[in-house]
Amino acid sequence: MSTAKVQTSVIGSYPIHPDTMELMHGYFHQTETSWNSCIDTAVQDMIAAGIDLVSDGQTKDPFVQLFTRKLKGCRVRDRTEIIDKVEYREPITLSDQQYVKQMLPKKKGLIGVITGPYTLTKSCVDRFYHDEQQLAFDFATALRQEAELLQQHVDLISIDEPFFSRELPPYAQEVTDRVVHDLSCPTRLHVCGDVSSIVPELLEMPVDILSHEFKASPKLFDAFAQYDISKKMCLGAVRSDNARIESVEEIVAHILHGQKIFGDAIVQLAPDCGQRMLPREVAFQKLHYLVKAGEKIYGR
Ligand SMILES: [Zn+2]
């Protein structure tokens, strides 16, 4: 049994959705407090489940619009359209993080979650740049400003780049570095999906911790086992795409298997991905059993 401190964490989103009135009020009156009851519920669930490193739950918007709605050059319709040069206009998630921070018990940590520049690029309809790489780097420059603000308030910054598993651009490392370079807090890169063919590139990324969906894709263990693990790992240990609640014993077995590959490199346990699409009670129970499984292996 290892005694290393392994923290339970989340990837970002939690299934609390504002009702229509809250949404209308928030968008049209631009009040920062409109969504606070949604944030309260998400954070209180994470704390009650026993999670060490919580997020704000990303309750306002899906993870693309959450950022593009507040960036210059973006017009949010069904999808975000890029209609001008992308630039930072104002803090995006800062006030939410500050709000969560003041409600957290001392022992709990806070994750600042940033949707990565490449994923934003691939999720938008580009009517202005016609140059994917330039758009990605302009997103990165803007997100860097958000990261600089966030680092003073959070314990970890997580960059979410699900599109890296679909297609890893040759500039992946450089565009990520533009966001995270020399930040004062630890950094994590979350890439869900099948990353088995890009493991060497992931191990070279300029972040401290890698996060992948090992529960849905156990073949990732074999892919990583072929390399020296030069990063700390956040082990995806319950599925986010499936409402079946894994038992504590099943999660324990999964973590023990992960230990065989990663040993002490495992520093965090988390769901495979954000839990936005799950029923709330299922999301909660998965987090709670994840915490219980972690305690069985690593102690409290
Ligand atoms: Zn994900």
Residues whose N, C-alpha, C, O or C-beta is under 5 A from the ligand:
A	BS01	ZN	P162 C192 D272 C273 G274
